[in-house]
Structure formats: structure tokens, C-alpha cells
Amino acid sequence: MHETWEFIKELTNPESIIRYGGIALLIFVIFAETGLMVGFFLPGDSLVFVAGLICGTEYQLMNIGITTLVSSLSFAAIIGNVAGYYFGKKIGTGLFTKDDNLIFKKRYIDITRSFYERHGGKALILGRFLPIIRTFAPILAGVVKMEVRIFIMYSVIGAILWIGSLSVLGYYLGRIEWVKENLEWIVIGFVVITTIPVIGAYRKEKK
């Protein structure tokens, strides 16, 4: 049990997450999670938050400032949404009849469609903070052929709010001495806290 817990802590260690690819890996993850249908399982929230933490600490893993981090990841999130939109526009309603496979499940589309029908274009903003919906909302917007101008507006607002809030929160927490000494526990707590509303939202959308 102790070894398992230590392994989980290591997986959430900022150095372990960032050292393999730095800012380039972060940009790819954010793009993939918001632009590729197979990217829904990627830990976007955690990585954005951890990246902000690292910028606020003395870790020399990413030699960039918080402004560069926010702008780079926001741009990746916007471009990811655009890619998802045009993919959805190309595949069309055939997405609704696509068979389940190892990665794709119809329930992902059903949950996203229900969320989208309730919130309209705002789903592109609110959905940024919910895994799966974050991935499939722009694709669904392409399927229903939302006006590009409106889509871009919602995508930009959502990206800035999502990336900005999580990374800046992590940045200022990372400047606190107690946080520096307990980074692994802070990240684990963040994952747990953000999982609770996600589960509640999924249950509500399924109903």
C-alpha cells in the first residue's frame, strides 16, 4: 500500500510531469485535449495548474514566466478548439452513429450534446472546466455548424478563463513557502477537489 501511494505521489510530482517535455509537451497536451477526439483522457486541468505552480516556485524546469505560460497555453487551447470544430464540421452527423470502440464511446457525445443543448454557445466556455465536454464541445459545434465568428469568440473567452484561472492560481500558491514544501500533496488535493464537481455534472447530464 505504501509503495502504491508513493507511486501516485510521484505521478503528481511537478518535476516528473514537466521534465519529459517542458512547455512543448504542455502545449501539445492542451491542443490535443481540446482539438483531438482521442485527447479527452489527457490531464489538462492538472497540468495547467502544476505548470503555474512551477512558475511560482524555484524549480528550473521551465525557464518561462507566467505571462508566457498563459499566452502559450491559451493559444494552444484556441487552436485546438478550431481543429475540433472543423473536424466536427467535416464528419457531420455521422458522429452520432459512430460505433463504440476502445477509445470512443457514444455516451461522450450524448453527455456533451445534453450539456450543449442546455447552455448553447456558452458550453464552449463552461465546458472548458469539464473533461470530456472540453474535448467534444467544439466538435459538436462543428457538427451543428455554429457560426464561425461566434465560435471563435466563445473559444477565446473560454481558453483565457480556463488557462488563466488555473495557472495563475497555481502561480500564486507556488510562491507560498508551505506550498513549495508540499507540492505533491497540493496537486493531489487539487485533483480530488476538481473531480467532485465533474462527477456531479456528469450525473446530471446523464439524467
Secondary structure, DSSP 8 states (H G I E B T S, - for coil): -HHHHHHHHHHT-HHHHHTTTHHHHHHHHHHHHHH-GGGGGS-HHHHHHHHHHHHHSS--S----HHHHHHHHHHHHHHHHHHHHHHHHHHGGGGGG----SS--HHHHHHHHHHHHHHGGGHHHHGGGSTTHHHHHHHHHHHTT--HHHHHHHHHHHHHHHHHHHHHHHHHHTTSHHHHHTHHHHHHHHHHHHHHHHHHHHHHHH-
